[in-house]
Amino acid sequence: MDSPEDQTYDVVIIGGGLSGLSAALVLGRAQRRVVVIDAGTPRNAPADAAYGFITRDGTPPGALVSLARQDLEPYGVQFLDSSAEHAGQTPGGWAISTADGATVRGRQLLLATGLRDVLPDLPGAREAWGRGLLQCPYCHGWEVRDQALGVLGSAPTSIHQALLVRQWSEDVTFFPHLLGALSEDDERRLRNRGVRIAEGRVGHLALGPDDGGPRPLQGVCLEDGSLVPCSAIFCEPGADAGLPLLADLGCEMRDDGCVSTDDIGRTSIDRVWAVGNAADPAAQLVPAAGDAYRMAVAINAMLVEEDCETCREAEESVSEGA
């Protein structure tokens, strides 16, 4: 079989997570030529398991990807394990250059690259991310239910997050931190919900001893030195879908750091699509996979129209030459 860079594809998919692989499955089954470029750095890599995915609840993220790749084997989808670095327009689509020097060409380009979480600038945050420091209570709330939990005030939505986390535990502390003084209404809502409000700014996240493995979270240490014990802390990280090739593509970006799309996933640039966390920081595994399926159908429909137009032009050219 030719190497991926020796072919021109119907669709080049950048990102080999579940949204990218879901699109590849639909397009492969439609007998489209598809290549997936994957750098192997998924957003959920720090997590021990992915939850809320029916039939696969609690499966490690890497295992989900392996299962998805197995599903693609009958359909001729190719893989290029590298990072996409640059993009350039061609007469019929896009040429993508990778970090290891390969170039692949495709008629349509799908960004399924996820995003990078921008964590609070606190010592211990990076070490605890995905284990003791969490984002989604629907994904991880069950595993830490009925324990001492904290919510870090890192975004305007943190108040709602604290009210939500209270559903999983009666012992919840809200740390205003970056939000400053709370409004009377926000204080009332938190206290009525049974959420304590910590006084003072957070200094760092207290981690357990370093024994060579993941360090367990012990709690939140305030700037005055006091420790508030917590088994887990929830926060709203920032989002950054920035990739080196986005500057080449020129896609319009949203205020939240993700790629702007219409309701079926088309970006502001012709023949470029985006799905999953690249387009929506809140997209969970199941809806992201569903959006990718719907988008793949739309991409194939556009390719069909283009194929028909190419056939018509070929027929006209033959007629003119007769």
ZIMO-V597410 format. One record per residue. N is the residue number from 1. RES is the residue in one letter. PSI is psi in whole degrees, -180 to 180 (NA if undefined). BURIAL is 1 if it has 9 or more other ideal C-beta (glycine too) atoms within 8 Angstrom, else 0. D_FIRST is the distance of its C-alpha to the first C-alpha in whole Angstrom. Layout:
# ZIMO-V597410
n->N res->RES psi->PSI burial->BURIAL d_first->D_FIRST
n->N res->RES psi->PSI burial->BURIAL d_first->D_FIRST
This chain:
# ZIMO-V597410
n->1 res->M psi->140 burial->0 d_first->0
n->2 res->D psi->151 burial->0 d_first->4
n->3 res->S psi->158 burial->0 d_first->6
n->4 res->P psi->-35 burial->1 d_first->9
n->5 res->E psi->-5 burial->0 d_first->11
n->6 res->D psi->1 burial->0 d_first->10
n->7 res->Q psi->160 burial->1 d_first->10
n->8 res->T psi->128 burial->0 d_first->14
n->9 res->Y psi->157 burial->1 d_first->14
n->10 res->D psi->-41 burial->1 d_first->17
n->11 res->V psi->130 burial->1 d_first->18
n->12 res->V psi->123 burial->1 d_first->18
n->13 res->I psi->124 burial->1 d_first->19
n->14 res->I psi->112 burial->1 d_first->21
n->15 res->G psi->121 burial->1 d_first->22
n->16 res->G psi->32 burial->1 d_first->21
n->17 res->G psi->-168 burial->1 d_first->24
n->18 res->L psi->-32 burial->1 d_first->25
n->19 res->S psi->-45 burial->1 d_first->26
n->20 res->G psi->-41 burial->1 d_first->23
n->21 res->L psi->-31 burial->1 d_first->21
n->22 res->S psi->-44 burial->1 d_first->23
n->23 res->A psi->-41 burial->1 d_first->22
n->24 res->A psi->-37 burial->1 d_first->19
n->25 res->L psi->-49 burial->1 d_first->20
n->26 res->V psi->-45 burial->1 d_first->22
n->27 res->L psi->-37 burial->1 d_first->19
n->28 res->G psi->-41 burial->1 d_first->16
n->29 res->R psi->-22 burial->0 d_first->19
n->30 res->A psi->10 burial->0 d_first->20
n->31 res->Q psi->35 burial->0 d_first->16
n->32 res->R psi->150 burial->1 d_first->16
n->33 res->R psi->118 burial->1 d_first->13
n->34 res->V psi->139 burial->1 d_first->14
n->35 res->V psi->140 burial->1 d_first->13
n->36 res->V psi->122 burial->1 d_first->16
n->37 res->I psi->121 burial->1 d_first->17
n->38 res->D psi->126 burial->1 d_first->20
n->39 res->A psi->-8 burial->1 d_first->22
n->40 res->G psi->30 burial->0 d_first->23
n->41 res->T psi->66 burial->0 d_first->27
n->42 res->P psi->154 burial->1 d_first->28
n->43 res->R psi->-37 burial->1 d_first->32
n->44 res->N psi->13 burial->0 d_first->33
n->45 res->A psi->-37 burial->1 d_first->31
n->46 res->P psi->-18 burial->0 d_first->35
n->47 res->A psi->144 burial->1 d_first->36
n->48 res->D psi->-30 burial->0 d_first->36
n->49 res->A psi->157 burial->0 d_first->35
n->50 res->A psi->132 burial->1 d_first->35
n->51 res->Y psi->158 burial->1 d_first->37
n->52 res->G psi->5 burial->1 d_first->38
n->53 res->F psi->108 burial->1 d_first->35
n->54 res->I psi->136 burial->0 d_first->36
n->55 res->T psi->-11 burial->0 d_first->34
n->56 res->R psi->23 burial->1 d_first->33
n->57 res->D psi->126 burial->0 d_first->36
n->58 res->G psi->8 burial->0 d_first->37
n->59 res->T psi->136 burial->1 d_first->33
n->60 res->P psi->142 burial->0 d_first->32
n->61 res->P psi->-42 burial->1 d_first->30
n->62 res->G psi->-35 burial->0 d_first->27
n->63 res->A psi->-36 burial->0 d_first->27
n->64 res->L psi->-43 burial->1 d_first->27
n->65 res->V psi->-41 burial->1 d_first->23
n->66 res->S psi->-42 burial->0 d_first->22
n->67 res->L psi->-42 burial->1 d_first->23
n->68 res->A psi->-40 burial->1 d_first->22
n->69 res->R psi->-37 burial->1 d_first->18
n->70 res->Q psi->-39 burial->0 d_first->18
n->71 res->D psi->-28 burial->0 d_first->20
n->72 res->L psi->-13 burial->1 d_first->16
n->73 res->E psi->-38 burial->0 d_first->14
n->74 res->P psi->-11 burial->0 d_first->14
n->75 res->Y psi->8 burial->1 d_first->14
n->76 res->G psi->13 burial->0 d_first->10
n->77 res->V psi->133 burial->1 d_first->12
n->78 res->Q psi->159 burial->1 d_first->10
n->79 res->F psi->143 burial->1 d_first->12
n->80 res->L psi->108 burial->1 d_first->14
n->81 res->D psi->90 burial->0 d_first->17
n->82 res->S psi->176 burial->1 d_first->19
n->83 res->S psi->138 burial->0 d_first->22
n->84 res->A psi->125 burial->1 d_first->22
n->85 res->E psi->-39 burial->0 d_first->25
n->86 res->H psi->154 burial->1 d_first->25
n->87 res->A psi->141 burial->1 d_first->25
n->88 res->G psi->142 burial->0 d_first->26
n->89 res->Q psi->144 burial->0 d_first->26
n->90 res->T psi->168 burial->0 d_first->24
n->91 res->P psi->-31 burial->0 d_first->26
n->92 res->G psi->15 burial->0 d_first->24
n->93 res->G psi->-124 burial->1 d_first->23
n->94 res->W psi->149 burial->1 d_first->22
n->95 res->A psi->129 burial->1 d_first->20
n->96 res->I psi->126 burial->1 d_first->20
n->97 res->S psi->138 burial->1 d_first->21
n->98 res->T psi->171 burial->1 d_first->20
n->99 res->A psi->-27 burial->0 d_first->22
n->100 res->D psi->15 burial->0 d_first->20
n->101 res->G psi->0 burial->0 d_first->20
n->102 res->A psi->156 burial->1 d_first->16
n->103 res->T psi->127 burial->1 d_first->17
n->104 res->V psi->149 burial->1 d_first->15
n->105 res->R psi->142 burial->1 d_first->17
n->106 res->G psi->153 burial->1 d_first->18
n->107 res->R psi->-35 burial->1 d_first->21
n->108 res->Q psi->149 burial->1 d_first->22
n->109 res->L psi->127 burial->1 d_first->22
n->110 res->L psi->122 burial->1 d_first->23
n->111 res->L psi->112 burial->1 d_first->25
n->112 res->A psi->46 burial->1 d_first->25
n->113 res->T psi->-3 burial->1 d_first->26
n->114 res->G psi->-150 burial->1 d_first->30
n->115 res->L psi->172 burial->1 d_first->32
n->116 res->R psi->127 burial->1 d_first->34
n->117 res->D psi->129 burial->1 d_first->38
n->118 res->V psi->104 burial->0 d_first->41
n->119 res->L psi->158 burial->1 d_first->43
n->120 res->P psi->143 burial->1 d_first->47
n->121 res->D psi->76 burial->0 d_first->48
n->122 res->L psi->136 burial->1 d_first->49
n->123 res->P psi->133 burial->0 d_first->49
n->124 res->G psi->-16 burial->1 d_first->47
n->125 res->A psi->-47 burial->1 d_first->45
n->126 res->R psi->-41 burial->0 d_first->42
n->127 res->E psi->-33 burial->1 d_first->43
n->128 res->A psi->-10 burial->1 d_first->44
n->129 res->W psi->132 burial->1 d_first->41
n->130 res->G psi->-7 burial->1 d_first->39
n->131 res->R psi->-77 burial->1 d_first->42
n->132 res->G psi->-29 burial->1 d_first->45
n->133 res->L psi->117 burial->1 d_first->45
n->134 res->L psi->165 burial->1 d_first->43
n->135 res->Q psi->-54 burial->0 d_first->43
n->136 res->C psi->114 burial->0 d_first->43
n->137 res->P psi->-26 burial->1 d_first->45
n->138 res->Y psi->-30 burial->0 d_first->44
n->139 res->C psi->-35 burial->1 d_first->41
n->140 res->H psi->-3 burial->1 d_first->43
n->141 res->G psi->-39 burial->1 d_first->47
n->142 res->W psi->-39 burial->0 d_first->47
n->143 res->E psi->-22 burial->0 d_first->46
n->144 res->V psi->18 burial->1 d_first->49
n->145 res->R psi->149 burial->0 d_first->51
n->146 res->D psi->18 burial->0 d_first->55
n->147 res->Q psi->172 burial->1 d_first->54
n->148 res->A psi->118 burial->1 d_first->56
n->149 res->L psi->154 burial->1 d_first->53
n->150 res->G psi->157 burial->1 d_first->53
n->151 res->V psi->124 burial->1 d_first->52
n->152 res->L psi->125 burial->1 d_first->52
n->153 res->G psi->92 burial->1 d_first->53
n->154 res->S psi->-9 burial->1 d_first->50
n->155 res->A psi->163 burial->0 d_first->50
n->156 res->P psi->-26 burial->0 d_first->52
n->157 res->T psi->-1 burial->0 d_first->50
n->158 res->S psi->-30 burial->1 d_first->51
n->159 res->I psi->-49 burial->1 d_first->55
n->160 res->H psi->-39 burial->0 d_first->53
n->161 res->Q psi->-42 burial->1 d_first->51
n->162 res->A psi->-42 burial->1 d_first->54
n->163 res->L psi->-35 burial->1 d_first->55
n->164 res->L psi->-45 burial->0 d_first->52
n->165 res->V psi->-31 burial->1 d_first->52
n->166 res->R psi->-22 burial->1 d_first->55
n->167 res->Q psi->-23 burial->0 d_first->54
n->168 res->W psi->-9 burial->1 d_first->52
n->169 res->S psi->148 burial->1 d_first->55
n->170 res->E psi->-6 burial->0 d_first->59
n->171 res->D psi->85 burial->0 d_first->59
n->172 res->V psi->131 burial->1 d_first->57
n->173 res->T psi->132 burial->1 d_first->58
n->174 res->F psi->130 burial->1 d_first->57
n->175 res->F psi->103 burial->1 d_first->57
n->176 res->P psi->-39 burial->1 d_first->58
n->177 res->H psi->-106 burial->1 d_first->56
n->178 res->L psi->-11 burial->0 d_first->55
n->179 res->L psi->-16 burial->1 d_first->57
n->180 res->G psi->-151 burial->0 d_first->60
n->181 res->A psi->133 burial->0 d_first->63
n->182 res->L psi->152 burial->1 d_first->62
n->183 res->S psi->160 burial->0 d_first->64
n->184 res->E psi->-37 burial->0 d_first->67
n->185 res->D psi->-43 burial->0 d_first->65
n->186 res->D psi->-41 burial->1 d_first->62
n->187 res->E psi->-44 burial->1 d_first->64
n->188 res->R psi->-45 burial->0 d_first->66
n->189 res->R psi->-43 burial->1 d_first->62
n->190 res->L psi->-46 burial->1 d_first->61
n->191 res->R psi->-38 burial->1 d_first->64
n->192 res->N psi->-28 burial->0 d_first->65
n->193 res->R psi->-7 burial->1 d_first->61
n->194 res->G psi->23 burial->0 d_first->63
n->195 res->V psi->125 burial->1 d_first->60
n->196 res->R psi->152 burial->0 d_first->62
n->197 res->I psi->119 burial->1 d_first->62
n->198 res->A psi->146 burial->1 d_first->62
n->199 res->E psi->136 burial->0 d_first->64
n->200 res->G psi->160 burial->0 d_first->63
n->201 res->R psi->154 burial->0 d_first->59
n->202 res->V psi->135 burial->1 d_first->56
n->203 res->G psi->-50 burial->1 d_first->56
n->204 res->H psi->168 burial->0 d_first->53
n->205 res->L psi->128 burial->1 d_first->51
n->206 res->A psi->124 burial->1 d_first->53
n->207 res->L psi->157 burial->1 d_first->50
n->208 res->G psi->178 burial->0 d_first->51
n->209 res->P psi->151 burial->0 d_first->51
n->210 res->D psi->104 burial->0 d_first->48
n->211 res->D psi->20 burial->0 d_first->47
n->212 res->G psi->-16 burial->0 d_first->43
n->213 res->G psi->-171 burial->0 d_first->42
n->214 res->P psi->134 burial->0 d_first->42
n->215 res->R psi->123 burial->1 d_first->46
n->216 res->P psi->148 burial->0 d_first->47
n->217 res->L psi->134 burial->1 d_first->49
n->218 res->Q psi->-28 burial->1 d_first->53
n->219 res->G psi->-164 burial->1 d_first->54
n->220 res->V psi->125 burial->1 d_first->55
n->221 res->C psi->121 burial->1 d_first->57
n->222 res->L psi->165 burial->1 d_first->59
n->223 res->E psi->-22 burial->0 d_first->61
n->224 res->D psi->2 burial->0 d_first->64
n->225 res->G psi->-9 burial->0 d_first->63
n->226 res->S psi->147 burial->0 d_first->63
n->227 res->L psi->128 burial->1 d_first->60
n->228 res->V psi->108 burial->1 d_first->59
n->229 res->P psi->134 burial->0 d_first->57
n->230 res->C psi->137 burial->1 d_first->54
n->231 res->S psi->-27 burial->1 d_first->52
n->232 res->A psi->152 burial->1 d_first->49
n->233 res->I psi->133 burial->1 d_first->49
n->234 res->F psi->145 burial->1 d_first->48
n->235 res->C psi->165 burial->1 d_first->47
n->236 res->E psi->99 burial->0 d_first->45
n->237 res->P psi->162 burial->1 d_first->43
n->238 res->G psi->171 burial->0 d_first->42
n->239 res->A psi->141 burial->1 d_first->39
n->240 res->D psi->105 burial->1 d_first->37
n->241 res->A psi->12 burial->1 d_first->33
n->242 res->G psi->131 burial->0 d_first->33
n->243 res->L psi->153 burial->1 d_first->30
n->244 res->P psi->-36 burial->0 d_first->30
n->245 res->L psi->-11 burial->1 d_first->28
n->246 res->L psi->-34 burial->1 d_first->31
n->247 res->A psi->-37 burial->0 d_first->33
n->248 res->D psi->-40 burial->1 d_first->30
n->249 res->L psi->-38 burial->1 d_first->30
n->250 res->G psi->24 burial->0 d_first->34
n->251 res->C psi->142 burial->1 d_first->34
n->252 res->E psi->136 burial->0 d_first->37
n->253 res->M psi->155 burial->1 d_first->38
n->254 res->R psi->167 burial->0 d_first->40
n->255 res->D psi->-25 burial->0 d_first->43
n->256 res->D psi->7 burial->0 d_first->42
n->257 res->G psi->5 burial->1 d_first->39
n->258 res->C psi->170 burial->1 d_first->36
n->259 res->V psi->133 burial->1 d_first->34
n->260 res->S psi->133 burial->1 d_first->37
n->261 res->T psi->165 burial->1 d_first->35
n->262 res->D psi->-168 burial->0 d_first->37
n->263 res->D psi->-11 burial->0 d_first->37
n->264 res->I psi->5 burial->0 d_first->33
n->265 res->G psi->5 burial->1 d_first->32
n->266 res->R psi->136 burial->0 d_first->32
n->267 res->T psi->-175 burial->1 d_first->33
n->268 res->S psi->-7 burial->0 d_first->35
n->269 res->I psi->134 burial->0 d_first->32
n->270 res->D psi->136 burial->0 d_first->30
n->271 res->R psi->18 burial->0 d_first->27
n->272 res->V psi->130 burial->1 d_first->27
n->273 res->W psi->160 burial->1 d_first->28
n->274 res->A psi->144 burial->1 d_first->29
n->275 res->V psi->162 burial->1 d_first->29
n->276 res->G psi->-150 burial->1 d_first->31
n->277 res->N psi->-17 burial->1 d_first->33
n->278 res->A psi->-28 burial->1 d_first->31
n->279 res->A psi->-15 burial->1 d_first->34
n->280 res->D psi->109 burial->0 d_first->36
n->281 res->P psi->-19 burial->1 d_first->37
n->282 res->A psi->1 burial->0 d_first->39
n->283 res->A psi->124 burial->1 d_first->36
n->284 res->Q psi->172 burial->1 d_first->35
n->285 res->L psi->-49 burial->1 d_first->32
n->286 res->V psi->-54 burial->1 d_first->33
n->287 res->P psi->-32 burial->0 d_first->34
n->288 res->A psi->-43 burial->1 d_first->31
n->289 res->A psi->-39 burial->1 d_first->29
n->290 res->G psi->-42 burial->1 d_first->31
n->291 res->D psi->-38 burial->1 d_first->31
n->292 res->A psi->-39 burial->1 d_first->27
n->293 res->Y psi->-51 burial->1 d_first->27
n->294 res->R psi->-40 burial->1 d_first->30
n->295 res->M psi->-41 burial->1 d_first->28
n->296 res->A psi->-39 burial->1 d_first->25
n->297 res->V psi->-43 burial->1 d_first->27
n->298 res->A psi->-41 burial->1 d_first->28
n->299 res->I psi->-45 burial->1 d_first->25
n->300 res->N psi->-39 burial->1 d_first->24
n->301 res->A psi->-41 burial->0 d_first->27
n->302 res->M psi->-38 burial->1 d_first->27
n->303 res->L psi->-37 burial->1 d_first->24
n->304 res->V psi->-47 burial->0 d_first->25
n->305 res->E psi->-41 burial->0 d_first->28
n->306 res->E psi->-39 burial->1 d_first->27
n->307 res->D psi->-42 burial->0 d_first->25
n->308 res->C psi->-42 burial->0 d_first->28
n->309 res->E psi->-39 burial->0 d_first->29
n->310 res->T psi->-41 burial->0 d_first->27
n->311 res->C psi->-41 burial->0 d_first->27
n->312 res->R psi->-43 burial->0 d_first->31
n->313 res->E psi->-37 burial->0 d_first->31
n->314 res->A psi->-42 burial->0 d_first->29
n->315 res->E psi->-41 burial->0 d_first->32
n->316 res->E psi->-37 burial->0 d_first->34
n->317 res->S psi->-40 burial->0 d_first->33
n->318 res->V psi->-42 burial->0 d_first->33
n->319 res->S psi->-41 burial->0 d_first->36
n->320 res->E psi->-31 burial->0 d_first->38
n->321 res->G psi->-11 burial->0 d_first->36
n->322 res->A psi->NA burial->0 d_first->38
